[in-house]
Amino acid sequence: MPRGPLFYGWWIVAAGFGIEFLIGALMFHAYGAYAVLLREEFGWSKTILSAAFAMSRAESGILGPVQGWLTDRFGRRLVFYTTLVVYLTGVLLTAMSWNFLSFAVFRAITGLGIGGEYAAINSAIDELIPARYRGRIDLIVNGSFWLGAVAGSSASLLFLDPGLIAPNLGWRLGFGIGGLLGLGVLLMRRHVPESPRWLVTHGYAQQAHATITDIEQRVAQGARERLQPPEGGLEIHPRKSFGFGLIFRAMVGRYRGRSVLALTLMIAQSFLFNAVFFSYGLMLTRFHNVPDGRTGIYLAPLAASNFLGPLLLGPLFDTLGRRTMISGTYALSGMLLIATALAFGFDAFTAWTQTFAWMLIFFFASAAASSAYLTASEIFPLEMRALAIAIFYALGTAIGGTAAPSLFGYLIGTGSQWALAGGYMFAAVLMLVAALAEAKLGVDAEGRSLENIAGPLSSA
């Protein structure tokens, strides 16, 4: 198995994956910002807009497990290339939508690509990054999603300005340019190798050895010193594939507690983020009278705080530990959200003070959300890692990501501040439950090899 600093130039790996999340976020938040233009051009209600968004989230969830299985069966590298192509195709087609059906279908294609990306990228990150840096790098890569949100919100100020671009063209340009930018990610991905861990457990020992040799040569050249010999060993029995029966028994048997933990973390963060970020532009126009074309001014700093959280708090997940930081960020997010919901109900906010309150919440909540993907990725055996990520992403999206946009679109439509505040409080309760689950069921994975956290099924 890999030794020492696992990959010289890990920043190339992080950048190759992080930029994809950035482009994905640009398109995700473009939808929220461009919802007002879609409503004007097609005459769609808030309910229809919510349904179209929910369909793309549902699609990414429904087929995500299949893509996760393909990632475990055929390798990380093949799948993250394929899903990226599907995703970019969906984005570019969305720019050419002509009615609700075409828009919903193209958004579903986009969602199909997103679901596979999470499984392939997170499993590859954890298998290529040194154990002592794994937590912070995983959080930063997942947090890079929010750099795209900043870009998307900022770009919306241009595309939503009717004095510069016609309203029926602005949202199309937004989606189209985002899709074209994503083509550059394909070029960066060629620098990312296949996981040596995946290669050796699936019978490709020669390729795994060649990859490790190349990595160690790069490390030695960069460090200008001889590498220390590996410590310990692990006997495995390579197989081309691992049946669903074996994986299912491990997930609901030996790793049942970990499965409950991963599902709880995923549902809570998915509900919160899909509830707030899809509806924030609509909420600003409805309750704070912000003009449709100016919502990006508030969305950009809010998205920036979501990147700063994983960036600044990420190292603590490797030093203070997973259990302390995951339960702490979930709990603090939930408590701040309750206070914010009450203040909103009592009409204590302006558009800017509400945005500042959300920035504080999501500084912690974004780190918590990223840690959910880290948790699902590192606490299960290698042979089921991508499938586990995909399953819990799918369930989290189905329960939280699909329900939240529709629910909050309805709550905003009621015009009642207390109704919307009640929705925020429900999201806060989910975050607090997740904090308790982590405190009880969390795994102290910091600084430990993946094989030490969960032995490969092929070693049995």
N, C-alpha and C positions, 0 to 999 in steps of 0.2 A: 504494500500500500504506500501512498505518497509519504514523503518525509520532509523534515525541515521547513523552510519557507517554501510554500507549495508552488508559488508561481511568481517568478521575477517579472516585474512590470504588471502586477495585479491591477494597477490602475487602468490598464488597457481593457482588461476584462470588465471592470466596473463601468468604464465609460461606454463600452460596446453595448452593455445591457441597460445602463442608466439612460442613455439617449433615447432608447426605444420607449421606456416609460415616459420620458419627457414628451415625445411626440404623441404618445397615447393620451397623455393628460391634456395636451393642447386641443385634441379633438373632443375629449370628454367634456371639458369645460367650455369649449366652443358651443356645444349644444345648449348649455344653460344660458350662455350669453346671447346666442342667436335665436333663442326660443321666441323672443318678442318679434323678430322679423318673420319667422315662420308663421306666427299667429296672424300677422298682418297680411302676408302674401296669400296664404291658403285659407284664412278664416278659421283656423283650428282653435278650439277651446283649450283652457288649461288642462282639462281632463284628457283630451286627445293627445296633447303634448306629453303629458305624464305617461300615457299608455305607450306612446312610441318609444320613449326613453326606457321604460320598463321592459319592453320587448327585446331591446338590444342587450340589456342586462340579463334577462332570462336566457337568451340564446347563448351567451358566454358561459352561463352556469350549466345549462342542460348538456351541452356537448363537451364541457371542460373535462369531465372524468375520462371520456374517450381519448381526448388529446393527452391527458396525463398518462394513461396506459400506453399510448403510442410512444411517449417520451421515455418511459421506463423500458419499453420493448425495443425501440429502434435507436435510442440515443438522444441526448440533449441537443446536440448540434443540428441534426436533421430537422427536428420539430421546431426549434426556434427560428430556423430559416423559413419553413413552410408557413407557420402561423403569422409571421411578419408579412409575407406576401399576401396572405388572405386578408389580413387587417388593412393593409394599404389599399388593396382592391376595394374593400368596403367603403373606406373613407372617400376615395376618388369617385366611386359611384354615387355616394350620398350627395356630392356636389351637383349631380345631374338629376336629382329627384324631380318629379313633375306632379306627384300627388301623394296622398297619405300612404297608399299601398306600396308604391315604389320606395318612398322614404323609409318605411318600416322594414321592408325587405333588405334594403342596403344597410340599414343600421344593424340588422340581425347578422349580416355577413361580417360587419365590423366587430360585433360582439363575439362572433365565432373565433376570430383571430385573437382577441384579447384574452379569452379564457385559456387558450393554449400557451400564451406568452408567460403568464404568471407561473404555470407549472414548470415550463422548461427553464426559464430564467432563474427562478429561485433555487431550483435543484442544482443547476450548473454553478451558481455563485457559491453555494455552501460546499460543493465538492472541489472547487478550485482555489478557494481563499484559505490562507493559514488560520488555524483554530483561534489564535490569540487576537486576530482581527475580524473574525467572521461576523460577529454581532454588529459592529459599527459599519462594516462595508455593506452588509445586507440591508441595514436600515437606511444608509445613505442612497443606495441604488433604488430601493423602493421609494424613498423620499424624493428622488429626482423627478418623480411624477409631478411634483408640485412646481418645479421650474417650468414645466410645460404649461401648467395652469396659469402661472404668472404671464408667460408669453401669450397664451390664449386670451386671457382677460385684457392684457394690454393691446393686443391686436384688434380686439373687438371694438376698442375706441375708434380705430380707423375704419373698420368694416361696417360699423353701425352708424357712422356719420353720414346722413343723407346728403350733406353738402359736398361730400367727396365721392361717395359711391352710391349708386342707386340701391335702395333697400332690397330689391329682388335679386341683386347681384352680389351684395356684400357677404351674405352667409355662404353663398356658393364659392366665392373666392377664398373665404376662410377655411372651408373644408378642403378645397382643391390644393391650396398652397401647403397646408399641413400634410396632406398625403404625399406631395412631391418632396417635401423635406425628409420624409421618412425613408425615401429611397437611399439616402446617404448612409443609413444605418446598415443596409445590406453590405456595404463596402467595409465597414468597421468590424462586422461579425466574422470576417475571414481571419482575423487575428486571434479568435477565441478557439482553443483546442477542444476536442471531445474530452469529457471527464475520464481521467485514467481509472478512477474507481469504477465507473460504469463499464469501461472496456474490459477490465480484468475479471469482473464478476460475470460477464456475458461471454467469456471464452476468447477474448481478443488479447491474449497476454502479450503477444509480440508488439502489437500497436501500443498497448499500455506502456510497455517497457521503453519503446522509442519516444513516446511523449514524455515520460518521466525523465529519461536521459537528457532530452532537449531542455526541459525545465531546469534540471539540476545544473546543466552547463551554463545556463543563463544566470542562475543564482550565484554560482561560483565566480563567474566573470564580474557580476555586479558587486558581490561582497568582497572580492579579491582575497578569499580565504577558502580553505578546504572545508567541505561540509562534514558535519558530525555524522557518524554512522547511525542508521535507524535503530530505534529501540523497540524491542518486542516483535511479535509477528502474529499473523492470523491465517489459519488454514481455511480455504474456501473451496467450494465445489461448483465451478462455473456452469451456468446453464444459459441457453439462448433466450429462454422465456420462463416466467414464473406464473403459474395459474392463478386465476381469480380466487379459487378456493383457499389456497395457501395465504394469499394476501388478506382476504376477508377474515379468516380465522385469526390472523395476527392482529388485525385492526380492532375486532370486537372481543378478542380474548386477551392475550398478553398485554396489548396496548390499549385496552378499553378506556382507562382513565385519561390517557393522553389524547385519545380521540374525542372524548367529551370536552377536554380543555381546548383543543384546536377549534372545535365547532363553536364553542361559546365565544371565544375571542373573535372569530370571523364574523359571526352574526352581529355582535355588538358594534364592531367598527364599521361593518358594511351598512347597517341601518343608519348610523349617525352620519356618515359621510354622504351617502346617497340622499338622505333626507335634507341636509343643509345645503350642499353645493349644487344640487339640481335646482332647488327652489329659491336660492338666495336672491337671484336677480328679480324673480317674480315678487318675492316678499318686499324688496326695496321699493319697487314701483307701487305695490299695493298699500303698504303701511307707512312708507316714508316719502312717497310722492317723488321718487327719483326718476328722472326721465329715462326712457328705455335705452337710449344711446349712451348713458353715463354710468350704467351699472358696473362696467369694467373698472372704473376708478376705485370702487370698493372691493371688487373681487381680487384685483391684483395683489394688494398688500395682505389680504386674507390668505391667499394662496402662498405668498412668500413666507408667512409664519409657519406654514405646514412643512416647508423645506428646512427652515432653521431648526425646527424641533429635532428631527432625526440627525441633522448635521451636528448640532451642539450636544445633544443628549446621547448620541450613538456610542461614544467611547465608554460611557458609564455602564452600558449593557455588558461590556467585556470586563469591567473592573468591579463595580458594585454587584454585578450579577444579574441574570435574567429575571429571577423571581422577584427581587426587590424592585427593579426598574419597570417590569411589565405590569405588576400589580399596582405599583405607585402611579404610573402614567394613566392607567385606566381609571383608578379611583379619583385622582385629581381632576381628570377630565369630567367625570360624572358629577363631582361636587360643584365645580365651576359652572357646569351646564345647568344645574338646578338653580343656582343663583341668577344666572343670565335669563333663564326662562321666567322666573318671578319678576325680574326687573322689566322684561319685555311685556309681561301681562299687565303690569302697572303703568305702562307707557312711559318708562323712565329713560328711554333711549332716543337719541337722534340717529340718523343713518351712520354717522361716523363713530359715535360712542358704541353703538351696537357692533360695528365692524371691529373696533378695538377689543371689545369683550370676546368676540369670536376668535380673534387672533390669539388671545391668551389661551383660550380653550384648546385650539387646534395646534398650538405649539406643543402641548403635551399629547393631545389625541393623535396627532400624526405619527409621533414616535410609537405610540401604543398600537396604531393600526399596522405600521410596518413590522412591529414585533410579532404580530399575528402570523404573517407570512414566514418570518424567521422561525417561529415556533413550529408551524406545520411542516417546515422543511427539514429541521434538524433532529426532531425527536422520533422519527420513524426510520426503519431500515432502508438501505440504499435501493433495494429492488422495488420498493413501493413508495419511494419519496415523492416523485412527481405525481403519481396517482393520488397520494394523500393530500398534497397541496391542492390538486384539482378538485377532489371530492369536497374538501372543506370550503374551498373558494365557491364551488357550485352551490353548496347548501347555504352558505352565508349570503350569496347573491340571491338565491331563490327566496330565502326567508326575509333577509334584510334589504338587499339591493332592489328587489322587485317591488316589495310592499311599500317601502319608504317613499319613492317618488309619487306613487299614486295617492297615498295617504296624505302627504304634505301638499300635493296639488289641490286636493279636496279641502284641506284645512285652510289654506290660503284663500281659496274661493269663497269660504264662508264669511270672510271679512272680520272674523272674531279674533282678537289678539289672544284671548285666554284659550281659545281652541288650539291655536298654533303653539302657545306656551305649553299646553298639555302634551302635545306631540313631542316637544323638546324634553319634557320631563320623562316621558316614556323612554326616549333614547338615553337619558342619563341613568335610568334604572338599569338598562341593559349593560351600560359601561361599568356600573358598580358590581353587578353580578359577575361580569367577566373578571374584575379585579379580585373578587373572592375566589373564583375558580382558579386563577393563577396562584394565589397565595396557598391554596389547598393542594392543587394538583401539579403545580409548576415543576419543571425539570431544571436543575442547576447545570446548564450546558456550557457555561462560559469557560473558555480555555481548554475544552475537552475535544478529542477527536470524535468525528462522527461515528466511528466504529465503537468507541467507548460509550457513547450515549445510547446507541441502538445497534447491536451487532447485526451484520448482514444476514439475511435469511439463508444465503448460500453457505454460511459458516456452520449451520446446524448439522 
